[in-house]
Amino acid sequence: MTEIAAEATGISKPRMLIAIFLFAGALAAIAGGLFASLQTYITPDAFTFDLSILFFIAILIGGRGSILGPMLAGLSGENYAYLNHS
């Protein structure tokens, strides 16, 4: 419905999809840079299977249709993991 309304107002769908893809890539690059500066040394060991499962569960719990849901699920999952390791 939204795509049809956007095209009806003259917004190019392919051009908008490319812009959104570039924006998402830029956000991922910034997040990777911040993660690298936090870790100071990155190896493949930093990305464990448990971390992959945490991201997957955050997406499942929060849902794909929103941004706030996976963020809250990720934060709650990280807090749960932190409390269990203490």
Secondary structure, 3 states (H helix, E strand, C coil): CHHHHHHHCCCCHHHHHHHHHHHHHHHHHHHHHHHHHHHCCCCHHHCCHHHHHHHHHHHHHHCCCCCHHHHHHHHHHHHHHHHHHC
